[in-house]
Amino acid sequence: MGLCTPRAELDIFQDLAELCIRPGFVHALAWMSLRDNYVAFENELDGNALASSYAPGRTVRTEFSTLLGLLIRQPIDTSEPGALEVQALFDRTAELLAELHKRLGQPMWEAVINSAKTRREGPSSSPFTRADVLREPIFYGGDSAYSFQYREMAIDRYAADEAWLLAHKRFAMKDAQFVAKGISDLQSKKIRGALSGLDPNSPSFTALLSAFMFTAEEIASQVDLPADTVRAVLAALSVYAPANADFTSLSAFNLAAACPIIAQPEGAYIALNVYAILESLYDSPFYWMVADKAYRAKASAHRGSFTERFVAKRLRASFGSDNVHCNVNIDGRRDRLSEIDVLVLFGDRAVIVQCKSKKMTLESRKGNDQALRDDFRKAVQDAYDQGLLCAKSLVRSDLEFVNENRTRLSIPDLTEIYIICAVSDHYPVLTVQARSFLNYEQDNIIQAPLVADVFLIDVLTEMLASPLRFLSYINRRTRYAERVHGTNELAILGYHLSQNLWFDDRTNLAMIADECSMHLDTAMTVRREGVPGSATPDGVLTKLNGTIVGRIVEKIEHEADPDLIDLGFLLLDLDGATIDQLEHGLKDVARRTRLDGQRHDFTLVFETGSSGLTVHCSNAPPRDAVEVLADHCRRRKYLHEAGQWFGFVIREADSLPKFSIALRFPWRQDAELDVLTQGMALRDGRGPSKPMSSRRAPDGTKIGRNEPCYCGSGRKFKKCCLV
């Protein structure tokens, strides 16, 4: 973008308004919807098919909703334009949207330039603490929810309001879900038919627009519901043009967001954005209900309890019911200190989730600094402050913790406590705002917070379905809280799933682009929509498939033993080269023991000596084998001045552990260990440390360095069993 000052925002908006009511614009919008709101693929859905969703020049959902809102301000002229006229409408729309983007981004670029200038004179505040700067990412930031999440979660969200919906709207939420799905399925079928029948030399724009049109009877037949029920759903989500007269600026209320279906004369409807229908299905019923003064209090109470219930349900899917507790009261000797909305206790780790049901107001979207900060405080900061109080309470022995079933909880000695602030609605650029506005504390036990919405928690528990996988990611995400930046938490999770979220100390800042979520988007769509494709992205969830290390992780990933959690963190943190070393070492010592019946071992040192792993393969009785392993691990830990050390005794048949040990205590100099570790090899950084091996085979035959190894690997002895 250039740095010249663009036109005023209102001037650009008015030009868009005039463009959207021109004859035939609805046809251009239909083609725009096809290009930007649908994904075409053959055979299987993959990241390449979704790449178009991130392509420059496509309209984002807020832009499309703006165009739709301007379209319905006047009666819709459906007369069919010529091909050149449609192209002209396309081009002019693109020009105005680009100019609008430049206008909204101007304060950001000016703030960045000024910040760079003042930084030469000393530290300066982040430009992203200003509401006018944040207007651009708020408007153009990516979606935090998938369409199917809106569709599925609306059922849970309004389960307690079913009676009101039936009495006042004449349909149940399940009916609305069926109608939305029916519209989507019918449109996909019609669009395929319209495209297959188009003449490239003389395209019929009416044919494509008709693919986005339907009647209540068509949907009723599609989903097998009474036509009256379908009409009731459509009436709640549709609007007759002309309407939306108050939509006179970009920050004004846009009726098209709440009613994205356009009702036409003679019973027809136009739906150009199915995603907006599903989003409205999730958001709008609450506003219908709070308009009923007699029901307002109940609606608000149900909205708040949904967030807690949903988060608890999803966390139980990963951690099990016995480890997840709701509405945990923290009681002192005289009074109640606070309440934890959702508490996970697993081994020596705890996860505190504090839930809020607050949305960003229109004043914040207009660029009002005070409104933006007030909204964030109510939605996130207040939740975090309560979570911090609860986290500090968990390490106190003079308090009692009682869950909603009046069960007194036993709190273990905790080594890590994670605080998650969860909001129930899409909150634009929540990650950016959290980084700019959230005031938090951390120490050796209480970690930096994770700010999320319910949609992210749904995805986390879907993709990281075991306690170990979930905790490992939260551990890393909070560890890099100040070093990993992005506009969308889904992109950061997508990067982790594909690349492993690990950075060395030399990396001060990592920017994660929205495109990093493509393979995650694919996997979630395959899982929830049932389309053909890969349900698991290649990366951290697949790299251990078929390996001994992977089988070890599978055995421990649901275990609440603190030592096994630490071991799991260590194994999941390894890079590919170290995994290969560990895999080779496990197989090698087992093979050696099979050949000669003797004990063999090897050691890996991790992260510049902060931790390590020693593996033994031995036929000795278990008690003797444990004593020997423990002594070896103790010496290795001391030699490397490590904070923790792990040890395995593995089976010679399959290289899997028979039992394990863990040593976790601070390093202190010891005269006896100084003597015991003399002569032991010391390795720095990641890599194996093995005892020197003999130059003879098990039968005593001497082997040359360049001769084939006796183990049958096919490699030279010097590159195999001779270390």
MARKEZA-519615 format. One record per residue (C-alpha): x, y, z. Coordinates in steps of 0.2 Angstrom, whole numbers, plus 5000, padded with zeros to 4 digits. Layout:
! residues N
{node {X,Y,Z}}
...
//
This chain:
! residues 723
{node {5000,5000,5000}}
{node {5006,5017,4996}}
{node {5007,5031,5010}}
{node {4997,5044,5001}}
{node {4981,5049,5010}}
{node {4966,5041,5002}}
{node {4948,5048,5001}}
{node {4937,5049,5016}}
{node {4929,5033,5022}}
{node {4912,5040,5020}}
{node {4915,5045,5002}}
{node {4920,5028,4998}}
{node {4906,5020,5007}}
{node {4893,5031,4998}}
{node {4901,5026,4981}}
{node {4899,5008,4986}}
{node {4881,5011,4991}}
{node {4877,5019,4974}}
{node {4886,5004,4965}}
{node {4876,4991,4974}}
{node {4859,4997,4969}}
{node {4864,4998,4950}}
{node {4853,4987,4939}}
{node {4860,4969,4939}}
{node {4872,4971,4953}}
{node {4864,4956,4962}}
{node {4871,4945,4947}}
{node {4888,4952,4950}}
{node {4886,4948,4969}}
{node {4881,4930,4965}}
{node {4897,4927,4954}}
{node {4907,4935,4968}}
{node {4899,4923,4981}}
{node {4903,4908,4970}}
{node {4921,4914,4968}}
{node {4924,4919,4987}}
{node {4912,4908,4997}}
{node {4913,4891,4989}}
{node {4928,4879,4988}}
{node {4929,4867,4972}}
{node {4938,4851,4973}}
{node {4940,4834,4964}}
{node {4940,4818,4973}}
{node {4947,4824,4990}}
{node {4947,4841,4999}}
{node {4965,4847,5003}}
{node {4975,4862,5007}}
{node {4977,4867,4989}}
{node {4959,4868,4986}}
{node {4957,4879,5001}}
{node {4972,4890,4996}}
{node {4959,4901,4985}}
{node {4951,4906,5002}}
{node {4967,4915,5006}}
{node {4971,4922,4989}}
{node {4973,4941,4987}}
{node {4958,4950,4979}}
{node {4944,4939,4986}}
{node {4931,4947,4997}}
{node {4932,4943,5015}}
{node {4916,4940,5025}}
{node {4914,4957,5032}}
{node {4916,4965,5014}}
{node {4903,4953,5007}}
{node {4891,4957,5021}}
{node {4894,4976,5018}}
{node {4889,4974,5000}}
{node {4874,4963,5004}}
{node {4868,4976,5017}}
{node {4870,4990,5004}}
{node {4861,4979,4991}}
{node {4845,4978,5001}}
{node {4844,4996,5005}}
{node {4834,4998,4989}}
{node {4822,4986,4979}}
{node {4833,4974,4970}}
{node {4834,4975,4952}}
{node {4836,4957,4945}}
{node {4837,4962,4927}}
{node {4851,4953,4918}}
{node {4866,4964,4912}}
{node {4878,4960,4898}}
{node {4894,4951,4901}}
{node {4904,4968,4899}}
{node {4893,4977,4912}}
{node {4895,4963,4925}}
{node {4914,4964,4922}}
{node {4913,4982,4925}}
{node {4903,4980,4941}}
{node {4916,4967,4947}}
{node {4931,4979,4943}}
{node {4923,4994,4951}}
{node {4918,4984,4966}}
{node {4936,4978,4968}}
{node {4943,4996,4966}}
{node {4932,5003,4979}}
{node {4935,4989,4991}}
{node {4954,4991,4989}}
{node {4952,5010,4992}}
{node {4942,5006,5008}}
{node {4955,4994,5014}}
{node {4968,5007,5011}}
{node {4958,5020,5020}}
{node {4955,5009,5035}}
{node {4974,5004,5036}}
{node {4980,5022,5035}}
{node {4981,5024,5054}}
{node {4990,5008,5056}}
{node {5004,5013,5043}}
{node {5006,5030,5050}}
{node {5007,5023,5068}}
{node {5020,5010,5063}}
{node {5031,5024,5054}}
{node {5029,5035,5069}}
{node {5033,5021,5081}}
{node {5049,5017,5071}}
{node {5055,5035,5072}}
{node {5052,5037,5091}}
{node {5060,5020,5094}}
{node {5076,5027,5090}}
{node {5074,5039,5104}}
{node {5069,5026,5117}}
{node {5055,5013,5120}}
{node {5038,5017,5112}}
{node {5021,5010,5115}}
{node {5013,4998,5103}}
{node {5002,5006,5090}}
{node {4990,4991,5092}}
{node {4983,4999,5108}}
{node {4974,5012,5098}}
{node {4956,5009,5092}}
{node {4958,5018,5076}}
{node {4973,5007,5072}}
{node {4964,4991,5076}}
{node {4949,4995,5065}}
{node {4958,4988,5050}}
{node {4962,4971,5058}}
{node {4945,4970,5066}}
{node {4936,4972,5049}}
{node {4948,4961,5039}}
{node {4953,4949,5052}}
{node {4950,4930,5048}}
{node {4935,4921,5055}}
{node {4938,4912,5071}}
{node {4924,4899,5069}}
{node {4920,4887,5055}}
{node {4902,4887,5048}}
{node {4899,4869,5054}}
{node {4903,4875,5072}}
{node {4890,4888,5071}}
{node {4877,4875,5065}}
{node {4882,4862,5078}}
{node {4884,4873,5093}}
{node {4868,4883,5091}}
{node {4859,4867,5097}}
{node {4869,4867,5113}}
{node {4868,4886,5115}}
{node {4849,4887,5115}}
{node {4845,4870,5122}}
{node {4837,4878,5138}}
{node {4827,4890,5127}}
{node {4818,4877,5116}}
{node {4801,4881,5124}}
{node {4803,4900,5121}}
{node {4808,4897,5103}}
{node {4793,4885,5099}}
{node {4781,4897,5108}}
{node {4787,4913,5100}}
{node {4796,4908,5083}}
{node {4786,4892,5080}}
{node {4802,4881,5077}}
{node {4815,4872,5087}}
{node {4834,4875,5085}}
{node {4836,4858,5077}}
{node {4823,4863,5064}}
{node {4833,4879,5060}}
{node {4849,4868,5058}}
{node {4840,4857,5046}}
{node {4834,4872,5036}}
{node {4852,4879,5035}}
{node {4859,4863,5030}}
{node {4846,4861,5017}}
{node {4849,4878,5009}}
{node {4868,4873,5008}}
{node {4865,4856,5000}}
{node {4852,4863,4988}}
{node {4863,4877,4982}}
{node {4878,4866,4979}}
{node {4867,4855,4968}}
{node {4860,4870,4959}}
{node {4877,4878,4956}}
{node {4884,4862,4949}}
{node {4869,4861,4937}}
{node {4870,4880,4932}}
{node {4889,4879,4929}}
{node {4888,4863,4918}}
{node {4875,4871,4907}}
{node {4884,4888,4905}}
{node {4890,4893,4887}}
{node {4907,4901,4890}}
{node {4904,4912,4875}}
{node {4887,4918,4880}}
{node {4885,4915,4899}}
{node {4868,4917,4907}}
{node {4869,4927,4923}}
{node {4851,4924,4927}}
{node {4855,4905,4928}}
{node {4868,4907,4941}}
{node {4858,4919,4952}}
{node {4844,4906,4951}}
{node {4855,4894,4959}}
{node {4855,4905,4974}}
{node {4836,4906,4975}}
{node {4824,4894,4982}}
{node {4807,4892,4990}}
{node {4801,4886,5006}}
{node {4793,4871,4998}}
{node {4810,4866,4990}}
{node {4819,4866,5007}}
{node {4804,4857,5015}}
{node {4806,4843,5002}}
{node {4825,4843,5004}}
{node {4825,4841,5023}}
{node {4808,4833,5026}}
{node {4801,4846,5037}}
{node {4783,4854,5036}}
{node {4783,4869,5025}}
{node {4776,4880,5039}}
{node {4791,4876,5050}}
{node {4803,4880,5036}}
{node {4793,4896,5033}}
{node {4795,4901,5051}}
{node {4814,4898,5051}}
{node {4815,4908,5035}}
{node {4805,4922,5042}}
{node {4816,4924,5057}}
{node {4832,4925,5046}}
{node {4826,4935,5031}}
{node {4822,4953,5026}}
{node {4812,4961,5012}}
{node {4821,4974,5002}}
{node {4821,4989,5004}}
{node {4827,4989,5021}}
{node {4843,4992,5032}}
{node {4840,5011,5030}}
{node {4851,5014,5046}}
{node {4866,5006,5038}}
{node {4874,5023,5033}}
{node {4892,5020,5037}}
{node {4903,5005,5039}}
{node {4902,5005,5058}}
{node {4883,5006,5058}}
{node {4872,4991,5062}}
{node {4870,4980,5046}}
{node {4854,4971,5046}}
{node {4861,4959,5033}}
{node {4872,4951,5047}}
{node {4856,4946,5056}}
{node {4845,4943,5041}}
{node {4856,4937,5027}}
{node {4842,4929,5017}}
{node {4833,4941,5005}}
{node {4814,4938,5004}}
{node {4807,4940,4986}}
{node {4790,4943,4980}}
{node {4779,4927,4977}}
{node {4788,4917,4990}}
{node {4806,4916,4983}}
{node {4821,4918,4993}}
{node {4839,4923,4989}}
{node {4854,4917,5000}}
{node {4871,4923,4994}}
{node {4881,4918,5010}}
{node {4877,4902,5019}}
{node {4891,4906,5032}}
{node {4881,4921,5037}}
{node {4865,4911,5039}}
{node {4874,4899,5051}}
{node {4882,4914,5060}}
{node {4866,4922,5063}}
{node {4858,4906,5068}}
{node {4871,4906,5082}}
{node {4870,4924,5087}}
{node {4853,4931,5083}}
{node {4841,4920,5094}}
{node {4848,4928,5110}}
{node {4843,4945,5104}}
{node {4826,4939,5099}}
{node {4824,4933,5117}}
{node {4831,4948,5126}}
{node {4818,4959,5117}}
{node {4806,4949,5127}}
{node {4807,4958,5144}}
{node {4799,4944,5153}}
{node {4812,4932,5147}}
{node {4827,4943,5147}}
{node {4835,4937,5163}}
{node {4833,4919,5159}}
{node {4840,4921,5141}}
{node {4856,4930,5149}}
{node {4858,4916,5162}}
{node {4857,4903,5149}}
{node {4869,4912,5138}}
{node {4882,4912,5152}}
{node {4879,4894,5157}}
{node {4881,4888,5139}}
{node {4899,4893,5138}}
{node {4904,4884,5154}}
{node {4894,4868,5149}}
{node {4901,4868,5132}}
{node {4919,4870,5138}}
{node {4917,4857,5151}}
{node {4910,4845,5139}}
{node {4924,4847,5126}}
{node {4938,4846,5140}}
{node {4930,4830,5146}}
{node {4932,4823,5129}}
{node {4951,4825,5131}}
{node {4954,4823,5150}}
{node {4939,4811,5155}}
{node {4925,4816,5166}}
{node {4934,4812,5183}}
{node {4947,4826,5179}}
{node {4935,4840,5174}}
{node {4925,4850,5187}}
{node {4913,4864,5185}}
{node {4908,4879,5196}}
{node {4921,4875,5209}}
{node {4919,4886,5224}}
{node {4935,4892,5234}}
{node {4930,4893,5252}}
{node {4941,4901,5266}}
{node {4938,4899,5284}}
{node {4925,4913,5285}}
{node {4919,4916,5267}}
{node {4920,4911,5249}}
{node {4935,4919,5240}}
{node {4930,4915,5222}}
{node {4923,4902,5209}}
{node {4932,4893,5195}}
{node {4920,4890,5180}}
{node {4929,4875,5174}}
{node {4944,4866,5182}}
{node {4955,4852,5175}}
{node {4966,4843,5187}}
{node {4978,4831,5179}}
{node {4994,4824,5187}}
{node {5003,4839,5194}}
{node {4995,4851,5181}}
{node {4979,4862,5182}}
{node {4969,4871,5169}}
{node {4958,4885,5175}}
{node {4945,4891,5162}}
{node {4935,4907,5166}}
{node {4921,4910,5154}}
{node {4913,4926,5148}}
{node {4898,4930,5136}}
{node {4903,4947,5130}}
{node {4904,4954,5112}}
{node {4913,4968,5105}}
{node {4901,4983,5103}}
{node {4898,4994,5088}}
{node {4907,5009,5097}}
{node {4923,4999,5097}}
{node {4921,4995,5079}}
{node {4919,5013,5076}}
{node {4937,5016,5083}}
{node {4932,5022,5100}}
{node {4947,5019,5112}}
{node {4938,5019,5128}}
{node {4924,5008,5121}}
{node {4937,4996,5114}}
{node {4946,4995,5131}}
{node {4930,4993,5141}}
{node {4924,4979,5130}}
{node {4941,4970,5132}}
{node {4940,4972,5151}}
{node {4923,4965,5152}}
{node {4926,4950,5140}}
{node {4944,4946,5144}}
{node {4953,4955,5158}}
{node {4940,4952,5171}}
{node {4940,4934,5167}}
{node {4959,4933,5168}}
{node {4959,4943,5185}}
{node {4947,4930,5192}}
{node {4957,4916,5185}}
{node {4973,4923,5193}}
{node {4965,4924,5210}}
{node {4959,4906,5208}}
{node {4977,4900,5202}}
{node {4985,4908,5217}}
{node {4972,4900,5228}}
{node {4976,4882,5221}}
{node {4993,4883,5229}}
{node {4986,4887,5246}}
{node {4984,4873,5259}}
{node {4971,4883,5270}}
{node {4957,4883,5257}}
{node {4944,4871,5252}}
{node {4938,4867,5234}}
{node {4921,4861,5231}}
{node {4913,4857,5214}}
{node {4895,4859,5208}}
{node {4891,4841,5215}}
{node {4897,4847,5232}}
{node {4912,4835,5231}}
{node {4927,4842,5240}}
{node {4942,4841,5228}}
{node {4960,4836,5233}}
{node {4972,4847,5225}}
{node {4989,4839,5221}}
{node {5006,4848,5223}}
{node {5005,4858,5206}}
{node {5020,4862,5196}}
{node {5010,4871,5182}}
{node {4994,4881,5181}}
{node {4987,4887,5165}}
{node {4973,4900,5164}}
{node {4962,4900,5149}}
{node {4950,4915,5146}}
{node {4936,4909,5135}}
{node {4923,4920,5126}}
{node {4907,4913,5119}}
{node {4906,4923,5103}}
{node {4918,4928,5088}}
{node {4928,4942,5095}}
{node {4938,4950,5081}}
{node {4957,4949,5082}}
{node {4956,4942,5099}}
{node {4974,4937,5099}}
{node {4980,4954,5094}}
{node {4970,4963,5107}}
{node {4976,4951,5121}}
{node {4994,4954,5116}}
{node {4990,4973,5117}}
{node {4979,4975,5132}}
{node {4980,4960,5143}}
{node {4989,4963,5160}}
{node {4995,4947,5167}}
{node {5007,4939,5179}}
{node {5017,4923,5179}}
{node {5029,4914,5189}}
{node {5037,4896,5190}}
{node {5020,4888,5193}}
{node {5007,4900,5185}}
{node {5010,4902,5167}}
{node {5005,4915,5154}}
{node {4987,4915,5150}}
{node {4979,4909,5134}}
{node {4964,4919,5127}}
{node {4952,4909,5117}}
{node {4934,4908,5111}}
{node {4924,4892,5112}}
{node {4927,4888,5094}}
{node {4946,4887,5097}}
{node {4943,4876,5112}}
{node {4932,4865,5102}}
{node {4946,4863,5089}}
{node {4959,4860,5102}}
{node {4950,4846,5110}}
{node {4946,4839,5093}}
{node {4964,4839,5086}}
{node {4973,4836,5102}}
{node {4962,4823,5109}}
{node {4973,4816,5124}}
{node {4978,4825,5140}}
{node {4996,4824,5135}}
{node {4994,4832,5118}}
{node {4983,4846,5124}}
{node {4994,4850,5139}}
{node {5009,4850,5128}}
{node {5002,4862,5116}}
{node {4996,4874,5130}}
{node {5013,4873,5138}}
{node {5022,4878,5122}}
{node {5009,4891,5117}}
{node {5010,4900,5134}}
{node {5029,4898,5134}}
{node {5030,4908,5118}}
{node {5016,4920,5123}}
{node {5027,4936,5119}}
{node {5037,4928,5105}}
{node {5023,4921,5094}}
{node {5012,4933,5085}}
{node {4997,4931,5074}}
{node {4980,4938,5070}}
{node {4971,4921,5073}}
{node {4974,4907,5086}}
{node {4969,4894,5073}}
{node {4984,4899,5062}}
{node {4996,4896,5077}}
{node {4988,4879,5081}}
{node {4989,4875,5062}}
{node {5007,4879,5062}}
{node {5010,4868,5077}}
{node {5001,4853,5069}}
{node {5011,4855,5053}}
{node {5028,4861,5059}}
{node {5029,4859,5078}}
{node {5028,4874,5089}}
{node {5046,4875,5095}}
{node {5058,4889,5094}}
{node {5076,4891,5101}}
{node {5081,4905,5112}}
{node {5088,4915,5097}}
{node {5071,4917,5089}}
{node {5064,4933,5097}}
{node {5049,4935,5086}}
{node {5039,4923,5075}}
{node {5025,4929,5064}}
{node {5012,4916,5060}}
{node {5002,4920,5044}}
{node {4983,4915,5043}}
{node {4987,4903,5028}}
{node {4996,4892,5041}}
{node {4978,4885,5046}}
{node {4974,4878,5029}}
{node {4978,4860,5033}}
{node {4969,4862,5049}}
{node {4954,4869,5040}}
{node {4955,4854,5029}}
{node {4955,4841,5043}}
{node {4941,4850,5053}}
{node {4930,4850,5037}}
{node {4933,4832,5033}}
{node {4930,4827,5051}}
{node {4914,4837,5054}}
{node {4906,4838,5036}}
{node {4911,4820,5031}}
{node {4919,4826,5015}}
{node {4933,4815,5008}}
{node {4950,4820,5013}}
{node {4964,4819,5026}}
{node {4957,4820,5044}}
{node {4974,4823,5051}}
{node {4987,4835,5045}}
{node {5004,4828,5041}}
{node {5015,4834,5056}}
{node {5016,4832,5074}}
{node {5001,4820,5074}}
{node {5008,4808,5061}}
{node {5027,4809,5062}}
{node {5028,4796,5076}}
{node {5016,4784,5067}}
{node {5024,4766,5066}}
{node {5038,4771,5077}}
{node {5043,4764,5094}}
{node {5043,4782,5101}}
{node {5025,4784,5094}}
{node {5020,4768,5104}}
{node {5028,4774,5120}}
{node {5018,4791,5118}}
{node {5002,4781,5115}}
{node {5005,4771,5131}}
{node {5007,4787,5142}}
{node {4997,4800,5134}}
{node {4982,4797,5145}}
{node {4992,4794,5161}}
{node {4990,4807,5175}}
{node {5007,4802,5183}}
{node {5018,4818,5184}}
{node {5034,4809,5178}}
{node {5025,4802,5163}}
{node {5018,4819,5158}}
{node {5035,4827,5159}}
{node {5042,4812,5149}}
{node {5028,4815,5136}}
{node {5032,4833,5135}}
{node {5050,4829,5131}}
{node {5046,4816,5118}}
{node {5034,4827,5109}}
{node {5046,4841,5109}}
{node {5059,4831,5099}}
{node {5064,4836,5082}}
{node {5065,4823,5068}}
{node {5083,4820,5069}}
{node {5083,4817,5087}}
{node {5068,4805,5085}}
{node {5078,4796,5072}}
{node {5093,4794,5085}}
{node {5081,4788,5099}}
{node {5073,4776,5087}}
{node {5089,4769,5081}}
{node {5096,4768,5099}}
{node {5081,4759,5106}}
{node {5082,4746,5092}}
{node {5101,4745,5093}}
{node {5102,4741,5112}}
{node {5088,4728,5110}}
{node {5097,4720,5096}}
{node {5113,4719,5105}}
{node {5105,4711,5120}}
{node {5097,4698,5109}}
{node {5114,4694,5102}}
{node {5124,4692,5117}}
{node {5112,4692,5132}}
{node {5121,4706,5141}}
{node {5115,4723,5146}}
{node {5117,4737,5134}}
{node {5113,4755,5135}}
{node {5113,4772,5127}}
{node {5110,4790,5133}}
{node {5102,4805,5124}}
{node {5105,4823,5131}}
{node {5092,4836,5127}}
{node {5091,4855,5126}}
{node {5110,4859,5130}}
{node {5110,4847,5145}}
{node {5094,4853,5154}}
{node {5087,4835,5153}}
{node {5091,4818,5146}}
{node {5086,4800,5144}}
{node {5096,4784,5147}}
{node {5090,4768,5140}}
{node {5095,4750,5146}}
{node {5091,4733,5139}}
{node {5094,4720,5151}}
{node {5089,4702,5156}}
{node {5092,4705,5175}}
{node {5078,4703,5188}}
{node {5067,4719,5188}}
{node {5074,4725,5205}}
{node {5092,4723,5200}}
{node {5088,4731,5183}}
{node {5080,4746,5191}}
{node {5094,4749,5204}}
{node {5107,4749,5190}}
{node {5097,4760,5179}}
{node {5093,4772,5193}}
{node {5112,4773,5198}}
{node {5116,4776,5179}}
{node {5103,4790,5178}}
{node {5109,4798,5194}}
{node {5127,4799,5187}}
{node {5121,4805,5170}}
{node {5110,4819,5178}}
{node {5124,4824,5189}}
{node {5137,4824,5175}}
{node {5126,4835,5164}}
{node {5120,4846,5178}}
{node {5102,4843,5172}}
{node {5086,4847,5181}}
{node {5078,4831,5176}}
{node {5083,4814,5169}}
{node {5072,4799,5163}}
{node {5077,4781,5162}}
{node {5069,4766,5153}}
{node {5073,4747,5154}}
{node {5066,4740,5138}}
{node {5062,4723,5132}}
{node {5074,4715,5120}}
{node {5059,4708,5109}}
{node {5051,4724,5104}}
{node {5061,4738,5112}}
{node {5046,4744,5122}}
{node {5049,4750,5140}}
{node {5046,4737,5154}}
{node {5047,4751,5167}}
{node {5053,4769,5168}}
{node {5060,4780,5181}}
{node {5062,4799,5183}}
{node {5073,4810,5193}}
{node {5067,4828,5195}}
{node {5077,4839,5208}}
{node {5089,4853,5207}}
{node {5107,4850,5203}}
{node {5119,4852,5218}}
{node {5138,4848,5218}}
{node {5142,4832,5227}}
{node {5159,4825,5231}}
{node {5155,4807,5229}}
{node {5147,4810,5212}}
{node {5162,4819,5206}}
{node {5172,4803,5209}}
{node {5158,4792,5202}}
{node {5157,4802,5185}}
{node {5175,4803,5182}}
{node {5179,4796,5164}}
{node {5160,4797,5158}}
{node {5158,4805,5141}}
{node {5150,4822,5141}}
{node {5140,4827,5126}}
{node {5133,4845,5124}}
{node {5116,4849,5115}}
{node {5104,4837,5107}}
{node {5112,4820,5103}}
{node {5117,4803,5109}}
{node {5130,4798,5122}}
{node {5135,4780,5121}}
{node {5149,4770,5130}}
{node {5163,4765,5118}}
{node {5160,4748,5111}}
{node {5172,4734,5108}}
{node {5180,4730,5091}}
{node {5175,4712,5092}}
{node {5158,4703,5088}}
{node {5149,4694,5101}}
{node {5158,4678,5097}}
{node {5175,4686,5100}}
{node {5180,4689,5081}}
{node {5189,4705,5078}}
{node {5181,4717,5066}}
{node {5189,4730,5055}}
{node {5182,4747,5055}}
{node {5177,4746,5036}}
{node {5171,4729,5036}}
{node {5152,4725,5036}}
{node {5144,4726,5053}}
{node {5141,4709,5062}}
{node {5123,4715,5066}}
{node {5118,4712,5048}}
{node {5113,4730,5045}}
{node {5123,4731,5029}}
{node {5132,4747,5035}}
{node {5151,4748,5039}}
{node {5156,4743,5057}}
{node {5162,4761,5060}}
{node {5146,4768,5055}}
{node {5135,4756,5065}}
{node {5139,4746,5081}}
{node {5157,4754,5083}}
{node {5153,4771,5091}}
//
